[in-house]
Amino acid sequence: MADKVEKVMHEYKEGTLRRGKKGPGKGAKVRSRKMAVAIALSEARKAGEKVTPSPAEKRLRGKKF
């Protein structure tokens, strides 16, 4: 987890972290630290690393079927 989060936060500090998908139609620069952390956790989840569950996952886990 720490590797992915460290990489994304480094991009944020350099000013190269952007929202949305990578490619020609890049999104706007990330200006908020909270958004940078959210992006880092999201990318870590996609990479299969063990991180805290997202709020949506918490809601689903609490429901009983």
N, C-alpha and C positions, 0 to 999 in steps of 0.2 A: 504494500500500500504506500509506503513512504516514498518509493521511487517515483511513482506516477504523480503523487501530490507534489513532491519536490520539483519535478519537471514543470508542471503546470504553473506553480507559484513563481518559478523562475521566469517563465514566459510573461506572467502578469507584471512582475517587477521590471522587466525589460520593456514592457509596453507592446509586446508582440502577440499577446493572447487575444483571440477574437471569438465572438459568439457565432454559433451556427456551424455549418459544414465547411470543411476545408475546400479550397478550390477558387475558381475565378470570381464567383459571386460571393466573396467573403462578407461576413457580418461585421458589425461595428466592433470597435475595440472594447474590451472589458475594462470598466473604470472602477468597479466596486470590488473590494476584497471578498465580500460575501459571495458574490457571483463567481469569483475565481475559485473559491473553495468548493462551491457547488459543482462547477465544471470538473474540478479535480476528482471529486468523489464519484461523479457520474462516469468519468473515463476509467477510473479504477474498477468500478463495478463491471463495466463492459469488458475489461481485460480479465475478469474472473478473480480479482483480488478480494480478499476478505475485508470488508469495510462495514460501517454501521448501515443498517437498512434505511432506505429512503422513506419519507412519510407515507407514500402510497403503499409500500410494502408492509409497513407497520399496520396500516388500516386493514389490509387484506388478511394479515396474519391474525388479527383480533377477531375476525368474523368466524362464526361456527356454522358449518353446513350440515 
